[in-house]
C-alpha cells in the first residue's frame, strides 16, 4: 500500500499544476480572440447602396455567375447585401460588397487602357491595375472587366483582391488580349 501512494504522488502533483496552467492559458487565449470577435460583431452589415453597371445580356450572365459563387468573406471581411439598380438590373447580380466601410466589387465596369510598361499585379491568376492611391482596382485580362473600390481605411487591399481573384478567374473568361505585364 505504501508504494501505491508513492506512485500516485507524481500524478497528483502533475494534475495540481496542469489544471491551473490550462485554465490560465484558456483565459489568455479567450482574451486575445475576444476583441477580434467584437470587431466583427460591430461591423455594419446592412445593405450597401451601389450603382449597377449597364450590361449586355452576355455580360449579365457572366456577372451573375460571378456574384452567385462569390465567397462569404474576402480578406477577412464579411459579405454585405447590396441594393440599387433599375428595371431588370439588380445590384445583387453584378455587384459585391464586403466589410465596413464597404469594399465594393462591380462586374462590368469600363475597361481600363494601360501602357505595356504600366505596373500591373497578377493575383491568383487575374491581372489587376490600380490607380496611384490604391483605391480603384480593375481587372485587365477578363472579357468582362471587374472593378474593386477599396476604402482608404483598408491597408491591405491585396487580401481582398486575392480572395476575389480566385472566383473571378473561375467565372469570368479571360480576354483574348491583355497588357504585356499580365503574361
Secondary structure as UniProt FT lines:
FT   HELIX           2..42
FT   STRAND          48..49
FT   HELIX           57..68
FT   STRAND          73..74
FT   TURN            75..76
FT   STRAND          77..80
FT   STRAND          82..83
FT   TURN            87..88
FT   HELIX           91..93
FT   STRAND          95..98
FT   TURN            99..102
FT   STRAND          103..107
FT   TURN            116..117
FT   STRAND          121..123
FT   TURN            124..125
FT   STRAND          126..130
FT   TURN            132..133
FT   STRAND          136..139
FT   STRAND          146..149
FT   TURN            152..153
FT   HELIX           157..171
FT   HELIX           180..182
//
